[in-house]
């Protein structure tokens, strides 16, 4: 069997082709062993994908084979698993999700006992052990039970923690009504209880826990026509909220169905947080310049990291950042959990709406407008490194950041190329003050890519 992608963003593959239950059991065994988890509990959660239940049983078996004690959280968001690991004193945790990938995919994310995701070096320890076949045989693994020792209501833990960082009374007093689309993913296991606790009424589409991803799982405006229709037909809404399948990403939508970039999610949350207590903010190299505008209002720096949630968290810790996140709709507020958390993002935005009496379109209109275009370049068997090196040489006279791939920076915008952590492609993001400028930056790099294909050192 061809192996799945194994990166700092976790493991992702196509079920039955590049990832299966045997693979999952082996990784669970190796993670438990690497965490010195003998005799310790490990919490296990999953999103709503059809393969999730069988994969969870495979994880239970692998944890038991390494001497750990599996604890089942059932269907819950990624940040809920992270919080439960820290809250219960577990030796670590496992999240079975492929995030925004389609339903034929599934994946595996490793959670540290502190409640954050594994860092790159920690992932590599497990991956190296796997590549060295440091796991029991299939027959030996089959001898261990595929059941959990116990279960925990982690959704309630998550909601209680969120209630400690927002003023629920102010939110209730505002009588806010919203629309929600969780793409029949894990957010639906938590957000109804959170809305009840905050006194927020809601209407919704695609909020069953059945894993039927009825549209593209990435929370972008072009995929959200059903939510837009609902908002147009439902008077009195303050805006829409959209989750990806494992609810670590959140996007918003205007109260009349107007498109809002997911890049604004972090900006909205930071407007709330920075007004409470200024702090440096960590985000990744591909996140919008709007974050620099929000932070400049309180004169705090933005720390740019490599792509990948674990890299942002590491930058937060290294630079004493109280807040962080990513432009894909990921908000990281460690007072709740040190992971991207769509539920916390929603609560912070709801509080900001209540305090300012502004709806989503008003919040969006108060921020500078930038135009971002996102494209992808297929990778051949040689991978992205050689092509990116060739592009670096081609653009030798440009102002560049080589922290993660190649980022060309101009006074009006930037274009960033890097190998994806989740797909066998090169991602190409460009942002500028006008759509024409953003398209021109992307076209400049894509045209150069066509010229240079086949000339990279690894080709």
N, C-alpha and C positions, 0 to 999 in steps of 0.2 A: 504494500500500500504506500502510495506517495504520501509524504508527511505534510501536515498542515503548516501554515505560517506560524512561526514561533518568535515573537519579538517582545520588546518592552511593553507593548500594549496587550500582551497575552497571546493566547493561541486561538486561531480560527481556521476552520476547514469545512469542506462539504461533507455532510454526514454520509457515511458509507463509502466515500471515495478517499478522503484524506483524513478523516477523523472518525473513530468508532469507539465502542465501549471498552475494548481491550486497551486502546491507547489511553483513554481517560483514566482507567484503573491504575495504569503504570505511572502516569503523571501524579495522580493523587498520592500514590505510595511514595514517590520520590519527594514531593513537596512536604509530606508529613515527616519523612526521615530528615530532610534538610532543616526543618524547623525544630528538630529534636522533640518531636511531638508524642513520643511514647507516653501513654498514660494521660495525655491532655485531650481536651475536646477540640474539635474543628467544626465550625459552622459551615453549612452548605446551602446555598440558595440558587435559584434558577429563574430565567425568564419564562415566557409562555410557549416557547418553541415545541413542536411535536416530539422532538427527540429528548427533551429535557428530563422527563421522569426516568427514562432508561439510563441516561447519562448520570443522573443523581445516584441511582443504585450502584453504578460502576464506581463513582467516587467513594461511596460508603465502603465498598469492598476494598478499595485501595488504601483508604485511611486505616481500616481495621488491620490490613496486612502489615502495616508499618507500626502497629501498636497504638494508634490513635483512637479517639472516641468520636464517631460522627454524630453531629446534631443537625437535624433537618429543619430548615427555615421555610421550606416550600417555595412558592412563587413569590418573590420579593425583588425590589430594585437592587442594582449593584450597590448603591450607597448604604442601603439597609443592611446588607451583609457586612460591609465594612464596619458600620456602627456596632452591629451585634458582636463582631469579633472582639472589639475593644471593650464593649460594655460587659461582656460575660467572662472576660479573662481567658478567652480561648487561645490555643496555640497558633491559630491562624484561621483562614477561611477559604472557601472556594465559591466562585460565581460561574455558573454555566450560562454563557450568553455569547452571541456574536454581535451584540450591540446593533448597529444600523445595517448589518448585512441581511440579505433576504432569508426567508425561513428555512431554506435547504441547508443553510450554514448553522453550525453551532461552535461554541468556543469555551475557553477555560481561562479564568483570571485568578491569580493567586493573591490572597489577602494576608498581610502581615498581622501579627498579634496586636500591634498598635492601632490597627484599623485603616491603614493605608494599603494601596496596592504595592506589590513587589517592585523594587527598583530594577534597573537593567542588570546589575551584577547579580542580584538575587535570582532573577529569572534565568540568567546564564548558568548559575550553579545547578539548577534543576534540569535545564536543557542539556548541559554537558553530561550529567549523570544518565539522562535518557539515551543520548547518543553513545554512551559507553556501556549500554545494556545493564545498568546497575539496578535491576529490578527482578522480582521473582518470575518464574515461568508462568505461562498461562494456566497450567494445571495447579500450581501452588496458589495463585490468586483466586482461582475458582473455589478453593477450599474455605474461603472466608465469607461470612454472611454479607449480603448486599442490602442490609437494613440499617436504619439509624438507631442510635441508642435512645434518643429523645427528640422532642420538638420544642421550638420556642416561638412565641408570638413576637417576632421582631418588628412588625409594622407598628405595634403600639409603642415599642421602645423608640422608634424613629420619630413618631409624632410627638411624644413627650419631650424629646430633645429639641425638636424644632420650636416647640412652644416656649422654650426658655430663651430664645433669641429674638422673638418678635413680640409686639404688644397686641395680644389677641383682642383685648378690649377695644382698642382703636379700630382694628380691622372689622370687628363686629358692628361697631357704631356706624361705619361707613355704608353698611348694607350693600355690599358688592355682589354683583352677579357676573359669572364668567361662563365661557364655553371651553370644553376640554376634549382633546383627542389624544388618547394614549396608544393608538394603533393596536388595540387588544393585547397590550403588553403588560409588563410587571407594575407599571405605575398605578394601574387600577386596583392593585392590592393595598395601596396606601392613601392615594389622594382623596377618596371619598371621606375617610375618617379625618384627614387633615382639614378638609373644607368644613366638615361639621364642627370641628374644634375651633375653627376660626370664624364661624358664623357666616361663611361664604356660600351662597347658593350657586348651583351650576347646572348647566345642560351639557350634553355631550354627544359625540359620535365615536364609535369604535372603542368602547371601554369595557369589553368583555375580557375575561382571562382565558381566551381560547386560542391565542397564537395565530389568529387569522390576520396576517398583515395585508390589509386591503389596499394599501398604497405603498409606494416606496418608503421604507422605514426612516430615511433621513428626514429630519424635521425642517424641510425647506418649503417656502411658500408655494412653489409649483406642484408640490405633492399634496397640498392640503385643501383641495377644492371642496370637499364635503364639510369641513369645518367652516370655511368661508361662507358656504351656502347657509349653514346653520346660523351663523352670526347675522347674516343679512335678514334672515327670517325671524330672528328672536330679538324683540325690542328690549332695551334696558341693560344689555351686557356692557361691561367695562372693557372687555377684550377677550382674546382666546389664548389658551395655553396648550402646548403640544409637547409630548414626550416621545423619545425614541424607545425601542422595545425594553431596554433595561433601566430606563429612567435616570440615567446619569447626565442626559442632555435635555435641555428645555429650550423651546422657541416660543415666541409670542405672535399674536395676530391682532390687528386693529379691531375695534368694536363693531365695525361694519364689514368685516372681512378683508380689510386692507392688508396687503403683504407687509411683513416686518422681518428684516434680516435676523437670523439667529445670532449674528455678531452683536446685536444690541442687548442680548440677555445679560451678559456679564456687565455691560455698561449700566443697565438699569439697577442691577443688584449693587454695584459699586457706588452708585449715587446714594443709596441708602447707607451702606457700610461706612463710606468715607466721611459722611456727615456726622456719624457717631464718633469715630476715632480715626484720624489720618494714619496711614501706614503705607509703606512701599507695597506695590502690587506685582505679583509674578504672573506672567502669561507666556504663551509660546510665540515663536517667530512669525507665525502665519495669522495671528490675531489682529483684528482691525486697529487702525490708528485712532479710532474713536476712544479707545481706552486711554491713550495718551492725553486726549482732550479732557476726559473726566478727571484723571489724576492731576492734571495741571491746575485745576481749580483749587486744589488744596495743597499744591506744591509738593507732591510726593513722586518719587521715581517709579518707572516701570522697568521691571527686570524681565528680559526676554530669554527663554530657555529653548532647548530642543523640543521638538514635537513629542507628545506623549504625556499623559496625565502624570505618570510617575516622575518624569523630568521636571514638570512644573512644581510638583510637591517638593521635590528635592531643592529646587531653586527657592521656594518659599522658606524652607527651613534654613537654608544657607544664608539668606539675606534678611531674616527676621520679618518676613511678610505676614501680616495677619490675614490677608485675603489673596486669592488667586483664581485662576480659571483659564478657560480656553474659548476662542471665538466660535467654536462649534456649538455653543449653548451650555458649556460646562462651568458651573459656579462652585468654587471650593472655599468653604468657610469652616475652618477646623474646630470652631466652638461647637459645631454639630458633628461633623465627620471630616476627616482629612482625605476627601475624595470628591470628585465631581458629583453634584447632588441636585437633580432637577427639582425635587420636592422643596429643599431649602431655597433654591432659586425662586420658585413660585411664591413661597411665603414672604421672602424679602421684597419681591416686587409688589405683592398684595399690600404689604405694610406701607411701601412707598406710595402706592396709589391712594391708600386711605389717608395718609398724612398730608399729601399734597392735593387731594381731590382731583387728581388727573387720571384720565383713562389712557389706554395704551397709545393711541395715536398722538395724544398731547405729550406724553413722555418721549415718544420717538421724535416728534417735531422740535423738541428742545435740544436735540443733539446735532452736531455737524453731520452732513451727509457725505459719505464716501461710497464709491462704487467698487465692488469686488467681483471678480470673475474667477471661476474655479474650473479647471480643466484637468485632464489626465493624459498621460502618455504611456502607451503599452510598453512593457519591458520585455526584451528578448531573454533568452536563457543566460546571457551575460550579466543581467541585473542592471541596476541603475547607476552604480558607482562610476563606471568608465565613461558613460555618457555625461554625467554631471561634471566629471573632471574635464572632459573635452569642452563643455560649455564654459567652465571657469576660465580655461585658457582663451577661449574665443572672446569672452567679455573681460579681457585683462585690464582694460582701462576704466572699468566701472567701479563705483564705490560698492563694496560687497561685504556680506557677513557670511562666513563659512561654518558657523556653529553647527548647522544641520542642513546638509545639502548646500545649495547656492541661493543666496538672497541678494538681489541687486536693488540698491536703494537710491532713489532720486528725491529731490526736494518736494515733488508733488505726489510721490507714491512709491511702490515697490513691486517686485515680482519674485516669487520664491519657488524653487524647485527642490524636491526631496523625494527619496524613496518612501513609499507608503509603508506604515507599520501593519496594515490590515489587508492589503491587496497587492498583487504583483504588478504594480504600476509606479510611475513617477507622477506625483501630484504637482500641478502648476497653479498657483494662486497669484493673482495680481490685484492690487488695490490702488486707487488714485482718486483725485478730487473730481474727475469727470469720468463718465463711462467710456468716452473715446480714449482717454489716457490709459485707463485700465486695460481696455481691449488692445491698445497699441503695445503696451508692455508685455501682455501675454503673447501677442502675435510675434513680437520681436524674438522671444525665446523659442516659441514653437517653430518659427521659420528656421532659426539657427539649428534646432534639433533635427529637422529634416535634412539639412545640409550635412550635419555631422554624423548621422546614423551610419554605422559601419566603419567609422574612423576612430572610435574610442579604443583605448588600450586593451580592454577586455573583450572586444567584439570578435 
